[in-house]
Every structure is written in C-alpha cells, then in structure tokens.
Amino acid sequence: MEKAHIAAKEPAQVDLEVGKTYAWCACGLSGNQPYCDGSHSKGDFKPTVFKAEKSESVWLCQCKQTGGSPYCDGTHKGL
C-alpha cells in the first residue's frame, strides 16, 4: 500500500464532544483536515472512525504517518 499524503507537518488541536462520532482522514487528501470528506474514494485508504469517550481538547495527526491514529504521536517532527 502506498503512503498517505502529508496534509500538514503539525497536528490539529480539536475539541471533541462526548458521544459524538468522528471520521479522521487517513489519506491526507481531505479538504476538511483533519476530518474525512470522502476524497479517499479513489484510493486504498479508509477513514478512522471513532467515538469520543469524553469531551476534551486533543491533537489529531495531519501528517498521516502516526502510529496511534487518529492522535498525533510526534512522528511529524522527523519528516
């Protein structure tokens, strides 16, 4: 499988709402980063869908190379 497109070399800080479902862009092509907008439809990538367990502010990966998707693990610092 090919590597995802690097949307940005820094994470996006977002506020999650408890119980809400989110779709994190895994391909890097979405125009609505860090969320999926369906741009992956022509490739092998699928979004990471997750439900917020609590309301909180988190850092979501935008380099798409993280080992802990959808959350940033600092991988972007080495790109």
PyMOL commands that set and color helices and strands:
alter all, ss='L'
color gray80, all
select helices_A, chain A and resi 39-42+75-78
alter helices_A, ss='H'
color red, helices_A
select strands_A, chain A and resi 12-16+21-24+48-51+56-60
alter strands_A, ss='S'
color yellow, strands_A
deselect
rebuild
show_as cartoon
